[in-house]
Amino acid sequence: MIGIAPIVDQVATWLRTIRTANGYATDLGAHIVTETVGLNGDDAILIAGVFVSGLNLDKGTPQRRDWDLDLQCEARVPIKQATAEATAVAVLEDILRAIPTRPNTAPDTTGGSVTRQPDGVPYIVVSVTLRATCYDYTSKPA
């Protein structure tokens, strides 16, 4: 086993700390999911998800494989909010702040974006990409 689920859970736990009571600008942490949720933006709920977006073999030996695991922290900011643009920027900053930057703490942040959706889509998407390295052992003899 590579151990992907514990990494996803750890990132979700970090994001759940995003509450104004903890000194953040938003209460994004109130609605963190690891499964796809079909909200349409009309409910004005600020929500974020943590999802696997890629897995690539980094290097391998006959006994062990190292993997680069990419995760997306993706938030939806309803455009019905009077301050949707400012909220999107605050969400981006909150997510970046919630991810620890201590050495040897996986995963690491590799980038972020704020994407305005086409007309008719009722939310702005804020996305942060994280990369972790994980490994598994193979059953091949040395």
Protein Blocks (a to p, Z undefined) as FASTA:
>chain_A
ZZlmmmmmmmmmmmmmmcfklopabfklmmccfbdcddehlnopacdddddfbdcdfbdc
fkbccddddddddddddfkbmklmmmmmmmmmmmmmmpccbehiacddfbdcdddddehi
acdcdddddddddddddfbdZZ
